[in-house]
Amino acid sequence: MTTHPLERPELEDEVLTQDPARVILFNDEIHTFDEVIAQLIKAIHCTGGKAESLAMEVHTKGKAMVFVGELPRCMEVSGILEEIKLMTQIEVS
């Protein structure tokens, strides 16, 4: 009788099937609105109007959820935002 170990999916596969993750952007007193708007456009490929709206929410509320998606993409978005030293956090449900 031959036994075979149970196959376990790769960790990456497990991450892709989890609930979506979220990128939270925090307010700071260092960056201008134009800098934040430009970096949001670069990170999440949104319109200038959407980026401006998100930047205003970050400014008035102290933080805003700027992206929802699979964890690997959230890590990319966070990395792009952090290129100019913006403060981010990734939340996973």
Residue, then its C-alpha position, 0 to 999 in steps of 0.5 A: m500500500t502506497t501513501h501519498p502526502l496531502e498536497r497543499p496549495e502554494l501560499e500564493d494561491e491561498v493569498l489570491t483566494q482570500d478576501p480582498a485587501r485594502v490600502i490605507l493612505f495616511n495624512d501627513e504635513i510633508h507632501t503637497f496635494d499635487e504630490v499626493i494626487a500625482q502619486l495616486i494617479k501613478a499607483i492606482h491608475c485613476t483620474g485626476g478627479k478621483a485622485e483629488s477626491l481621495a487626497m481631500e479625504v485623507h486630508t480631512k479624515g486623516k486617512a482613506m482607503v485608496f485601493v481594494g484588491e488582491l494582496p499582491r496588487c495592494m503591495e504594489v500600490s502601497g510600494i508606489l505610494e511609499e516611493i515618495k515616503l507617503m505612509t500606507q498600511i495594508e489591511v486584510s480581512 
